[in-house]
Amino acid sequence: MSIEEDDHSTLETKASKFQSMATNASSPRGRPQYYPHHIPDPSYVRILDTTLRDGEQSPGAAMTSQEKLRIARQLARLGVDVIQPGFPSASDDDFLAVKMIAQEVGNTAAHDGHIPVIAGFCRCVREDIAVAWEAVKDAKRPRLCTSIATSSIHMEHKLRKSKNEVIQIARDMVAFARSLGCNDIQFGAEDATRSEREFLYEILGVVIEAGATTVNIADTVGILMPFELGKLISDIKSNTPGIANVIVSTHCHNDLGLATANTIEGARAGARQLEVTINGIGERAGNASLEEVVMALVCKGDHVLNGLYTRINTRRILETSKMVEEYSGMHLQPHKALVGTNAFLHASGIHQDGMLKHKGTYQILSPEDIGHKITTEIGIVLGKLSGRQALRKRLKELGYELKEKEVDSLFLPFKAMAEKKKVVTDIDLKALVSYKVFNAEPIWKLGDLQVTCGTLGLSTTTIKLVNIDGTTHVACSIGTGAVDSTYKAINIIVKEPIKVLEYSLSSVTEGIGINATAHVVICRENNHTSTYALARDVAYPTFCGTGAEMDVVVASVEAYLVAVNKFLRCKESVMHSQGIQIFELF
């Protein structure tokens, strides 16, 4: 055999090994029995998903309680060990979402018998802890995740408390959580990575003695390099009293683009719970991405990471990613690892040649391993003559597992689009699903629209909206452009002081038969421009909407109405609340 042939054979062998690892995405090892403070298999890594809590803190990503419930069901199907569905004290809607998830998802066994832990987030405040416990206590495996800052900068400027005071608060609040009957308590050291080491060891030892079963090390501002995070976990395991009796967890932010690398390094150093979010969404630059962390363990766990593994059903990653993208309004960049539209595409001629000869030349994973529906059948062209079966089949191939009534709700809009275009593309279908399926029943929907615009004067809009009660309302307005005048007319009808924080319009198909997608983020007129403006420790969220239509103004209206309806649903919930309110100005 020649040297060239030997090199080629070696490459094929390596590629085949990667393909084999990827295909065996769900480890043959079973999920260990759950104990709050202990994992029987030292190689098993628990996955805590905080998409519905930290992920929702992304600008414009506020979700309703029903949307959260649907995502929680999907996370359970995905196989996450712990779901952190929200911050119950933040609002009545958040409390309702967490309680519904605890009662349903927290008591429903998967086909393998797995029931996820439902973890309510709370500050180290007695009232927060009591409310969080009320929200999660109906789950089979309830957990309280209480947190306080431990870095000098936070203690001095935010908490305005001494080290001794913080230690006392942490001890008392963990003990209080225990006294409520909770035996699964996670203590989080916020900004742990900027905390003094000796103080960190001390406070962790105190909360362990008080009854904590998991200690979470948060890289809150995403400042550490991977080797620094790994050393921190090792040092904590070597210097903290009682640390062998609890689970060490990591929570890494992505400010320097290192959240996934830091999370993996934390696991390598001994962390056995990893906090992640779907698509990496979260505060500022986001969190460690579930799909990246899990697939890194799939590819490298056996050979590089001493056998570390999870029980995530990786073939549900793509559908979960799509659901979170649609509900949160946080659209993925095309080159997002694993779940971006370009993740498994090859444009270079050299790469295409290699792929035709052997897929392992340029692909370490098979697209099917994360849920891509790859078919070798002759493609079906969807057009105005296509029926429901063809539509349903293509949607399933794209990763959408829709109910019959959801497919039916798409069919008429699909036919209407097909009448205007010769071919309805996959991108068209994704846009339709985004708008028609993933939005709750609207309070207001578009009836009729007429816009006059051009260079001769101000744009004028006349619009008719249909309310959920069946009544119709008409308004006229002028503005600096077609979209501006239309949004002003809508505001006249809904009678709310709404401010547009972000607006974008894009063409998602090629050629003359253009299909436009509009994206908008709104808030109350007197709100700030960040996702959460704080006043008296109360959060003010923003709301996003997406619309896809042949007409760019209609697409803009549909996007605006989706956001407005979310806004009104949230207001409706708050108006009926009796506890902590988000919108004091309502």
C-alpha positions as CSV (number, residue, x, y, z in Angstrom):
1,M,0.0,0.0,0.0
2,S,1.3,3.5,-0.9
3,I,1.8,6.2,1.6
4,E,-1.0,8.2,-0.2
5,E,-3.4,5.2,0.0
6,D,-2.5,4.7,3.7
7,D,-3.2,8.4,4.5
8,H,-6.6,8.1,2.7
9,S,-7.5,4.9,4.6
10,T,-6.6,6.6,7.9
11,L,-8.8,9.6,7.1
12,E,-11.7,7.3,6.2
13,T,-11.2,5.3,9.4
14,K,-11.2,8.4,11.6
15,A,-14.2,9.8,9.8
16,S,-16.0,6.5,10.3
17,K,-15.3,6.6,14.0
18,F,-16.8,10.1,14.3
19,Q,-19.8,9.0,12.3
20,S,-20.2,6.0,14.6
21,M,-20.0,8.2,17.7
22,A,-22.5,10.6,16.3
23,T,-24.9,7.9,15.3
24,N,-24.8,6.5,18.8
25,A,-26.0,9.8,20.0
26,S,-28.0,8.5,22.9
27,S,-25.5,6.5,25.1
28,P,-26.3,2.8,25.5
29,R,-25.8,3.4,29.2
30,G,-29.0,4.0,31.1
31,R,-29.9,7.1,33.0
32,P,-28.7,6.7,36.6
33,Q,-31.3,6.7,39.4
34,Y,-31.9,10.2,40.6
35,Y,-30.6,11.3,44.0
36,P,-30.5,15.1,44.7
37,H,-27.0,15.1,46.1
38,H,-25.4,12.1,44.3
39,I,-25.0,10.5,40.9
40,P,-24.3,6.8,41.1
41,D,-22.4,6.8,37.8
42,P,-19.5,9.2,38.1
43,S,-19.3,9.6,34.3
44,Y,-22.9,10.8,34.0
45,V,-23.5,14.5,33.5
46,R,-26.9,16.1,34.4
47,I,-28.2,18.7,32.0
48,L,-30.2,21.6,33.5
49,D,-32.0,23.7,30.9
50,T,-32.7,27.3,31.8
51,T,-34.1,28.4,28.5
52,L,-37.4,29.4,30.2
53,R,-35.6,31.4,32.9
54,D,-32.3,32.8,31.8
55,G,-33.0,32.3,28.1
56,E,-36.2,34.4,28.4
57,Q,-34.0,37.4,29.6
58,S,-32.9,37.9,26.0
59,P,-34.2,41.2,24.5
60,G,-37.7,40.5,23.1
61,A,-37.8,36.9,24.2
62,A,-40.6,37.1,26.7
63,M,-43.0,34.1,26.5
64,T,-46.5,33.5,27.7
65,S,-47.3,30.7,30.2
66,Q,-48.8,28.5,27.5
67,E,-45.7,28.9,25.3
68,K,-43.5,28.0,28.3
69,L,-45.6,24.9,28.9
70,R,-45.2,23.7,25.3
71,I,-41.5,24.2,25.4
72,A,-41.2,22.4,28.8
73,R,-43.0,19.4,27.3
74,Q,-40.5,19.4,24.4
75,L,-37.6,19.7,26.9
76,A,-38.9,16.6,28.7
77,R,-39.1,14.7,25.3
78,L,-35.5,15.9,24.7
79,G,-34.5,14.2,27.9
80,V,-33.1,17.0,30.0
81,D,-32.6,16.1,33.6
82,V,-33.6,19.4,35.2
83,I,-36.0,22.1,33.8
84,Q,-35.7,25.6,35.3
85,P,-39.0,27.0,33.9
86,G,-38.8,30.5,35.4
87,F,-38.7,32.9,38.3
88,P,-42.1,32.5,40.1
89,S,-41.8,35.7,42.1
90,A,-41.3,37.8,39.0
91,S,-44.9,37.9,38.0
92,D,-48.2,36.0,38.3
93,D,-47.8,34.7,34.8
94,D,-44.3,33.3,35.6
95,F,-45.7,31.7,38.7
96,L,-48.6,30.2,36.7
97,A,-46.2,28.9,34.1
98,V,-43.9,27.2,36.6
99,K,-46.9,25.7,38.5
100,M,-48.5,24.3,35.4
101,I,-45.1,22.8,34.3
102,A,-44.6,21.3,37.7
103,Q,-48.0,19.8,37.8
104,E,-48.0,18.4,34.3
105,V,-44.4,17.9,33.0
106,G,-43.1,17.3,36.5
107,N,-45.4,14.3,36.9
108,T,-45.3,12.8,33.4
109,A,-43.0,9.9,32.7
110,A,-41.3,9.4,29.4
111,H,-41.1,6.1,27.6
112,D,-38.0,5.2,29.6
113,G,-39.7,6.2,32.9
114,H,-37.7,9.5,33.2
115,I,-39.5,12.4,34.9
116,P,-37.5,15.7,34.9
117,V,-36.7,17.7,38.0
118,I,-38.7,21.0,38.0
119,A,-36.5,23.8,39.5
120,G,-37.9,27.1,40.6
121,F,-35.5,30.0,40.7
122,C,-35.5,32.4,43.6
123,R,-33.3,35.0,45.3
124,C,-32.0,34.4,48.8
125,V,-35.2,36.1,50.1
126,R,-37.7,34.4,52.3
127,E,-40.7,35.6,50.2
128,D,-39.1,34.5,46.9
129,I,-38.3,31.0,48.3
130,A,-41.8,30.5,49.7
131,V,-43.4,31.5,46.4
132,A,-41.0,29.3,44.4
133,W,-41.8,26.4,46.6
134,E,-45.5,26.9,46.2
135,A,-45.0,26.8,42.4
136,V,-42.9,23.7,42.2
137,K,-44.0,21.6,45.2
138,D,-46.5,19.5,43.1
139,A,-43.8,18.1,40.9
140,K,-42.6,14.6,41.7
141,R,-39.1,16.0,41.9
142,P,-39.2,19.6,43.0
143,R,-36.1,21.7,43.4
144,L,-35.4,25.2,44.7
145,C,-32.6,27.1,43.1
146,T,-31.7,30.0,45.4
147,S,-28.9,32.4,44.6
148,I,-26.9,35.3,46.0
149,A,-23.9,37.3,44.7
150,T,-20.5,36.4,46.2
151,S,-18.1,38.8,44.4
152,S,-16.7,41.9,46.1
153,I,-18.1,44.2,43.5
154,H,-21.6,42.8,43.8
155,M,-21.6,42.7,47.6
156,E,-20.4,46.2,47.9
157,H,-22.3,48.0,45.1
158,K,-25.5,45.9,44.6
159,L,-26.2,44.1,47.9
160,R,-24.4,46.6,50.1
161,K,-23.7,43.9,52.6
162,S,-20.6,42.5,54.2
163,K,-19.2,39.0,53.7
164,N,-20.5,37.9,57.1
165,E,-24.0,39.2,56.3
166,V,-24.0,37.4,52.9
167,I,-22.9,34.2,54.6
168,Q,-25.6,34.5,57.2
169,I,-28.3,35.2,54.6
170,A,-27.2,32.2,52.5
171,R,-27.2,29.9,55.5
172,D,-30.6,31.0,56.7
173,M,-32.3,30.9,53.3
174,V,-31.0,27.4,52.5
175,A,-32.2,26.3,56.0
176,F,-35.6,28.0,55.3
177,A,-35.9,26.1,52.1
178,R,-35.3,22.9,53.9
179,S,-37.9,23.8,56.5
180,L,-40.5,24.0,53.8
181,G,-40.0,20.3,53.0
182,C,-37.7,20.6,50.0
183,N,-34.9,18.1,50.0
184,D,-33.4,19.2,46.6
185,I,-31.9,22.6,47.1
186,Q,-29.4,24.3,44.7
187,F,-27.4,27.2,45.9
188,G,-26.0,29.5,43.3
189,A,-23.0,31.7,43.8
190,E,-23.7,34.6,41.4
191,D,-20.5,36.0,39.9
192,A,-18.5,33.2,41.5
193,T,-15.8,33.5,39.0
194,R,-14.9,37.0,40.2
195,S,-15.2,36.0,43.9
196,E,-12.3,35.7,46.4
197,R,-11.5,32.0,46.5
198,E,-11.3,31.6,50.2
199,F,-14.6,33.3,50.7
200,L,-16.2,31.1,48.0
201,Y,-15.0,28.0,49.7
202,E,-16.3,29.2,53.0
203,I,-19.8,30.2,51.8
204,L,-20.2,26.9,49.8
205,G,-19.2,24.9,52.8
206,V,-21.8,26.8,54.9
207,V,-24.7,26.2,52.5
208,I,-23.7,22.5,52.2
209,E,-23.8,22.2,55.9
210,A,-27.2,23.9,55.9
211,G,-28.7,21.4,53.5
212,A,-27.8,22.4,49.9
213,T,-27.5,19.4,47.5
214,T,-26.1,21.2,44.5
215,V,-23.8,24.2,44.3
216,N,-23.8,26.2,41.2
217,I,-20.7,28.1,40.1
218,A,-21.8,31.0,37.8
219,D,-19.5,32.7,35.4
220,T,-22.1,35.5,35.4
221,V,-20.2,37.9,33.2
222,G,-18.4,35.3,31.0
223,I,-14.9,36.5,32.0
224,L,-13.0,33.2,32.4
225,M,-10.8,31.3,30.0
226,P,-11.5,27.6,29.9
227,F,-8.3,26.6,31.8
228,E,-9.3,29.2,34.5
229,L,-12.8,27.7,34.8
230,G,-11.4,24.2,35.0
231,K,-8.9,25.2,37.7
232,L,-11.7,27.0,39.7
233,I,-13.8,23.8,39.7
234,S,-10.8,21.7,40.7
235,D,-9.9,24.1,43.5
236,I,-13.5,24.1,44.8
237,K,-13.6,20.3,44.9
238,S,-10.3,20.3,46.8
239,N,-10.9,23.1,49.3
240,T,-14.6,23.2,50.1
241,P,-15.8,21.4,53.2
242,G,-18.5,18.8,52.4
243,I,-18.1,19.2,48.6
244,A,-17.9,15.4,48.1
245,N,-21.5,15.1,49.3
246,V,-23.1,17.4,46.7
247,I,-23.2,18.0,42.9
248,V,-21.1,20.8,41.5
249,S,-22.8,22.7,38.7
250,T,-21.6,25.3,36.2
251,H,-23.5,28.2,34.6
252,C,-21.4,29.9,31.9
253,H,-22.2,33.1,30.0
254,N,-20.9,33.8,26.5
255,D,-19.6,37.4,26.7
256,L,-16.3,36.3,25.2
257,G,-17.7,33.5,23.1
258,L,-16.4,30.8,25.5
259,A,-19.5,29.6,27.2
260,T,-19.5,26.2,25.6
261,A,-15.7,25.7,26.0
262,N,-15.9,26.7,29.7
263,T,-18.8,24.4,30.3
264,I,-17.0,21.4,28.8
265,E,-13.9,22.3,30.8
266,G,-16.0,22.5,33.9
267,A,-17.3,19.0,33.3
268,R,-13.8,17.7,32.6
269,A,-12.7,19.2,36.0
270,G,-15.5,17.5,37.9
271,A,-18.7,19.4,37.5
272,R,-21.6,17.0,37.0
273,Q,-24.4,19.4,36.2
274,L,-24.2,21.7,33.3
275,E,-26.6,24.7,33.0
276,V,-27.4,25.5,29.3
277,T,-30.1,27.0,27.1
278,I,-31.5,26.0,23.7
279,N,-29.8,27.9,20.9
280,G,-27.6,29.6,23.6
281,I,-30.1,32.3,24.2
282,G,-29.9,34.4,27.4
283,E,-28.8,37.6,29.0
284,R,-26.5,39.8,26.9
285,A,-24.4,37.5,24.7
286,G,-26.3,34.4,25.9
287,N,-25.5,31.2,27.7
288,A,-23.8,27.9,26.9
289,S,-25.7,26.2,24.1
290,L,-27.4,22.9,25.0
291,E,-26.9,21.5,21.5
292,E,-23.2,22.4,21.4
293,V,-22.4,21.1,24.9
294,V,-24.3,17.8,24.4
295,M,-22.9,17.1,20.9
296,A,-19.4,17.9,22.1
297,L,-19.9,15.2,24.8
298,V,-21.3,12.8,22.1
299,C,-18.3,13.3,19.8
300,K,-15.5,13.5,22.4
301,G,-16.9,12.1,25.7
302,D,-15.5,8.5,25.3
303,H,-12.1,9.3,23.9
304,V,-11.1,12.7,25.4
305,L,-13.4,13.3,28.3
306,N,-13.0,10.1,30.2
307,G,-16.4,8.6,29.2
308,L,-18.6,11.6,30.1
309,Y,-22.1,11.2,28.7
310,T,-25.7,12.5,29.0
311,R,-29.1,10.9,28.2
312,I,-30.2,13.7,25.9
313,N,-32.2,12.4,22.9
314,T,-30.1,14.2,20.3
315,R,-32.5,13.5,17.5
316,R,-34.9,15.9,19.0
317,I,-32.4,18.8,19.2
318,L,-33.4,20.4,15.9
319,E,-37.2,20.4,16.5
320,T,-36.6,21.8,20.0
321,S,-34.3,24.5,18.5
322,K,-37.0,25.4,16.0
323,M,-39.7,25.7,18.7
324,V,-37.6,27.9,20.9
325,E,-36.6,30.1,17.9
326,E,-40.3,30.6,17.0
327,Y,-41.6,31.2,20.5
328,S,-38.8,33.5,21.6
329,G,-38.5,35.4,18.3
330,M,-34.7,35.0,18.6
331,H,-33.8,34.0,15.1
332,L,-30.6,32.0,14.5
333,Q,-27.6,33.2,12.5
334,P,-27.2,30.9,9.5
335,H,-23.8,29.6,10.6
336,K,-25.0,28.8,14.2
337,A,-23.3,25.5,15.1
338,L,-25.4,22.4,14.6
339,V,-28.8,24.1,14.2
340,G,-28.1,27.0,11.8
341,T,-29.3,26.7,8.2
342,N,-25.8,26.5,6.9
343,A,-24.5,24.0,9.5
344,F,-24.6,21.0,7.1
345,L,-24.3,22.9,3.8
346,H,-21.2,22.7,1.6
347,A,-20.6,25.4,-1.1
348,S,-16.9,25.0,-1.9
349,G,-16.2,22.9,-4.9
350,I,-13.4,21.2,-3.1
351,H,-15.6,20.4,-0.2
352,Q,-18.4,19.2,-2.4
353,D,-16.0,16.8,-4.2
354,G,-14.9,15.4,-0.8
355,M,-18.5,15.0,0.4
356,L,-19.4,13.1,-2.8
357,K,-16.5,10.7,-2.2
358,H,-16.9,10.3,1.5
359,K,-19.1,12.3,3.9
360,G,-16.5,12.0,6.7
361,T,-14.1,14.3,4.8
362,Y,-15.9,17.4,5.8
363,Q,-18.6,16.3,8.3
364,I,-17.9,15.0,11.8
365,L,-21.6,14.5,12.5
366,S,-24.5,13.2,10.5
367,P,-27.4,15.8,10.1
368,E,-29.9,13.0,11.1
369,D,-28.2,12.8,14.5
370,I,-29.7,16.1,15.7
371,G,-33.0,15.5,13.9
372,H,-32.6,16.6,10.3
373,K,-35.0,14.7,8.1
374,I,-32.8,13.7,5.1
375,T,-34.6,12.0,2.3
376,T,-33.2,10.4,-0.9
377,E,-36.6,10.5,-2.6
378,I,-37.3,12.7,-5.5
379,G,-38.2,16.1,-4.1
380,I,-41.9,17.2,-4.1
381,V,-42.4,20.6,-5.6
382,L,-45.1,22.4,-3.6
383,G,-47.4,24.7,-5.6
384,K,-51.1,25.7,-6.0
385,L,-52.1,22.1,-6.9
386,S,-50.5,20.5,-3.9
387,G,-52.7,18.9,-1.3
388,R,-52.7,18.5,2.4
389,Q,-50.7,15.2,2.3
390,A,-47.9,16.8,0.3
391,L,-47.8,19.8,2.7
392,R,-47.9,17.5,5.8
393,K,-45.1,15.3,4.4
394,R,-42.8,18.2,3.6
395,L,-43.4,19.8,7.0
396,K,-42.4,16.5,8.6
397,E,-39.3,16.3,6.6
398,L,-38.4,19.8,7.7
399,G,-38.6,18.7,11.4
400,Y,-42.1,20.0,12.2
401,E,-44.2,17.4,14.1
402,L,-47.6,19.2,13.8
403,K,-51.0,18.1,14.9
404,E,-53.8,17.7,12.3
405,K,-55.5,21.0,13.2
406,E,-52.2,22.8,13.0
407,V,-51.6,21.5,9.5
408,D,-55.2,22.5,8.6
409,S,-54.5,26.0,9.9
410,L,-51.5,26.3,7.5
411,F,-53.3,24.9,4.5
412,L,-55.3,27.9,3.4
413,P,-52.5,30.4,3.9
414,F,-50.2,28.0,2.0
415,K,-52.7,27.8,-0.9
416,A,-53.1,31.6,-0.9
417,M,-49.3,31.9,-1.1
418,A,-49.1,29.3,-3.8
419,E,-51.7,31.2,-5.9
420,K,-49.3,34.1,-6.0
421,K,-46.1,32.2,-6.4
422,K,-45.3,29.3,-8.8
423,V,-43.3,27.4,-6.1
424,V,-43.6,27.5,-2.3
425,T,-40.1,26.9,-0.9
426,D,-38.9,25.4,2.4
427,I,-38.1,28.9,3.7
428,D,-41.7,30.0,2.8
429,L,-43.0,27.1,4.8
430,K,-40.8,27.9,7.8
431,A,-42.1,31.5,7.8
432,L,-45.7,30.3,7.6
433,V,-45.2,27.9,10.5
434,S,-43.6,30.7,12.5
435,Y,-46.5,33.0,12.1
436,K,-49.6,30.7,11.8
437,V,-48.8,27.8,14.2
438,F,-46.5,29.2,17.0
439,N,-48.8,32.1,18.0
440,A,-51.7,31.9,20.4
441,E,-55.2,32.9,19.5
442,P,-55.0,36.6,18.8
443,I,-56.9,39.3,20.6
444,W,-56.7,41.4,17.5
445,K,-56.3,40.2,13.9
446,L,-56.2,42.0,10.6
447,G,-59.4,42.5,8.7
448,D,-58.7,44.9,5.9
449,L,-55.9,47.3,5.0
450,Q,-55.5,50.2,2.6
451,V,-52.3,52.3,2.4
452,T,-51.6,55.4,0.3
453,C,-47.9,56.3,0.1
454,G,-45.4,57.8,-2.2
455,T,-43.4,61.1,-2.7
456,L,-46.3,63.5,-2.9
457,G,-47.1,63.7,0.9
458,L,-47.5,61.8,4.1
459,S,-48.5,58.2,4.0
460,T,-52.1,57.4,5.0
461,T,-53.4,54.2,6.3
462,T,-57.0,53.0,6.9
463,I,-57.1,49.7,8.7
464,K,-59.8,47.4,10.1
465,L,-59.0,45.0,12.9
466,V,-61.2,42.2,14.2
467,N,-61.3,41.6,18.0
468,I,-61.5,38.2,19.6
469,D,-65.1,39.0,20.5
470,G,-66.0,39.4,16.8
471,T,-66.4,43.1,16.7
472,T,-64.6,45.2,14.0
473,H,-62.8,48.5,14.6
474,V,-61.6,50.9,11.9
475,A,-59.0,53.7,12.3
476,C,-57.1,56.1,10.0
477,S,-53.7,57.7,10.6
478,I,-50.9,59.4,8.8
479,G,-47.2,58.8,9.2
480,T,-43.7,59.3,7.7
481,G,-44.1,56.0,5.8
482,A,-46.4,53.1,5.1
483,V,-45.4,51.1,8.2
484,D,-45.3,54.1,10.5
485,S,-48.9,55.3,9.5
486,T,-50.1,51.7,9.8
487,Y,-48.7,51.1,13.3
488,K,-50.1,54.4,14.5
489,A,-53.6,53.4,13.2
490,I,-53.3,50.1,15.1
491,N,-52.4,51.9,18.3
492,I,-55.5,54.1,17.9
493,I,-57.6,50.9,17.9
494,V,-55.9,49.0,20.7
495,K,-55.6,52.1,22.8
496,E,-52.1,51.3,24.2
497,P,-49.0,53.6,24.2
498,I,-46.7,51.2,22.3
499,K,-43.2,52.0,21.3
500,V,-41.3,50.1,18.5
501,L,-37.8,49.2,19.8
502,E,-36.7,47.2,16.7
503,Y,-38.0,46.7,13.2
504,S,-36.5,44.7,10.4
505,L,-37.7,43.5,7.0
506,S,-36.1,40.8,4.9
507,S,-36.7,38.9,1.7
508,V,-36.6,35.2,2.4
509,T,-37.1,34.0,-1.2
510,E,-35.4,34.8,-4.5
511,G,-36.7,36.3,-7.6
512,I,-39.8,38.4,-8.4
513,G,-42.2,36.3,-6.4
514,I,-40.8,37.7,-3.2
515,N,-42.0,36.6,0.2
516,A,-41.2,39.1,3.0
517,T,-40.6,38.5,6.7
518,A,-40.9,41.3,9.1
519,H,-39.7,41.2,12.7
520,V,-40.6,43.8,15.4
521,V,-39.9,44.3,19.1
522,I,-42.2,46.5,21.1
523,C,-42.7,47.8,24.7
524,R,-44.8,50.4,26.5
525,E,-44.1,53.9,25.4
526,N,-42.8,54.8,28.9
527,N,-40.5,51.8,29.1
528,H,-36.8,51.7,28.7
529,T,-35.1,50.1,25.7
530,S,-33.6,47.1,27.5
531,T,-35.3,43.8,27.9
532,Y,-35.9,44.3,31.6
533,A,-36.1,47.8,33.0
534,L,-36.0,47.7,36.8
535,A,-38.2,49.8,39.0
536,R,-38.7,48.7,42.6
537,D,-37.3,45.3,41.7
538,V,-40.0,44.8,39.2
539,A,-39.3,43.6,35.6
540,Y,-40.8,45.3,32.4
541,P,-40.5,42.9,29.5
542,T,-40.5,43.6,25.7
543,F,-42.4,41.6,23.2
544,C,-41.5,40.4,19.7
545,G,-43.5,39.4,16.6
546,T,-42.8,37.9,13.2
547,G,-45.0,38.1,10.1
548,A,-44.5,36.6,6.6
549,E,-46.5,37.7,3.6
550,M,-46.2,38.5,0.0
551,D,-46.9,42.2,0.7
552,V,-44.3,43.9,2.8
553,V,-46.8,46.2,4.6
554,V,-49.1,43.3,5.4
555,A,-46.1,41.3,6.7
556,S,-45.2,44.3,8.9
557,V,-48.8,44.5,10.2
558,E,-48.9,40.8,11.0
559,A,-45.6,41.0,12.9
560,Y,-46.8,44.0,14.9
561,L,-50.1,42.3,15.8
562,V,-48.3,39.2,17.0
563,A,-46.2,41.4,19.4
564,V,-49.2,43.5,20.4
565,N,-51.2,40.4,21.2
566,K,-48.4,39.0,23.4
567,F,-48.2,42.4,25.1
568,L,-52.0,42.4,25.8
569,R,-52.0,38.8,27.0
570,C,-49.3,39.6,29.5
571,K,-51.2,42.8,30.6
572,E,-54.4,40.8,30.9
573,S,-52.6,38.3,33.2
574,V,-51.1,41.1,35.3
575,M,-54.4,42.9,35.7
576,H,-55.9,39.8,37.2
577,S,-52.9,39.2,39.5
578,Q,-53.0,39.7,43.2
579,G,-49.3,39.3,44.0
580,I,-46.2,40.9,42.5
581,Q,-47.0,42.8,39.3
582,I,-44.7,43.4,36.3
583,F,-46.5,46.4,34.9
584,E,-47.1,48.8,37.8
585,L,-48.3,51.5,35.3
586,F,-51.2,49.3,34.1
